[in-house]
């Protein structure tokens, strides 16, 4: 137990110095022990601030008024208390603090002063009160006034002139809020609603004070450090194959992880995503949204020291070829996690594009020939630029002067047949395979007579294969020769 500010002083408007805290704040550092071995440290600060008496008095007091003196003292008490709380938070950021008692102040700005919000760290703008300089924020993180937990009709602790009002408050700091899974606030209705005459009734416990006691309840959250891991079954697969992952979540304690959830998300649309979960876990169906696929799993509790392993799989497709698919795993719990940095993990798999063929045809030949020429010779080169063999490749040659007298010389392994009529002829060539990285060169001889009406000899060729191709835009080529 520590008394704060017993000897603190303040300078009154008339320049004299006097004690600031008529009833200095008392701080109790306590530890709540549970039957299951859990410990819940908490600091409770009891306060009783200066009353509202004469807060609006215009009676002359020194250079100002009595009301000004009262307002300034109440403000300085609030600032002192805010400083005590803030220093505690700075010295020990994980400290749980509850500040409670008779603040003799409303939870809102009454226009004269806003001392409650000075203490909570949510001050009213300076120009909105009668106290100069009270708009500074002295507390961070802010405190929470638990008065909002009660129904509106129960939010009073004092009755003055027939008006029910709240002057007694319970403030919790952020660490206490985070360390609690449930809250409650209540008033013992034994004073404020009873007449003053009950104070002298030996048979009645009522009206021994003019304030109703306020009681706050905190349900301590379990503390559980969840740790997540993730790894890929294989670092890479080919498109069309299944990707696999291992994932696990462990509870490093010290308490059970209540209402534990694990989420799995792939950064690809893979509706076939599936998870094999251990007994006791319930998992949703895969959800595909905005280019991602996710599954959520849940169990009521994961005991201290327990772990769960999951196996995930999904079939890839052409859309994933050439990219990396990443699994993100995250664990959550209603229990307080003291080390959240290990709540997430990722693992990735590279999806290789399937080997494909890529036939590319190219002609070479003269750009022009004299009018006296009877024939033109061209070279046609068919390449496989892909990573897989082109099975059963076919190449068809056509031209505006190709007739029965045209000729074609094909490389070994290719069989070519002349098709069409004597006047209009094409050549169809086929082979068993054209391996990746190889080429086949054909020599094509066509007539230059009779000369086409536009005096341009045109030849073309179209290649194809039964194998998948990565690019079919280069399967056809053409060449034109001008007759001079």
Secondary structure, 3 states (H helix, E strand, C coil): CEECCCCCEEECCCCCEEECCCCCCEEEEEEEECCCCCEEEEEEEEEECCCCCCCCCCCEECCEEHHHHHHHHHHHHHHHHHHHHHHHHHHCCCCCEEEEEECCCCCCCCCCCCHHHHHHCCCCCHHHCCCCCCCCCCCCCCEEEHHHHCCHHHCCCEEECCEEECCEEEEEEHHHHHCEEEEEEEECCCCCCCCHHHHHCCCCCCCCCCECCEEEEEEECCEEEEEEEEEECCCEEECCCEEEEEEEEEEEEECCEEEEEEEEEECCCCCCCEEECCCCCEECCCEEECCEEEEEEEEEEECCCCEEEEEEEEECCHHHCCEEEEEEEEEECCCECCCHHHCEEEEEEEEECCCCECEEEEEECCCEECCCCCEEEEEEEEEECCCCCEECCEEEEEECCCCCCCEEECCCCCEEEEEECCCCEEEEEECCEECCCCEEEEEEEEECCCCCCCCEEEEEEEEECCCCECCCCCCEEEEEEEEC
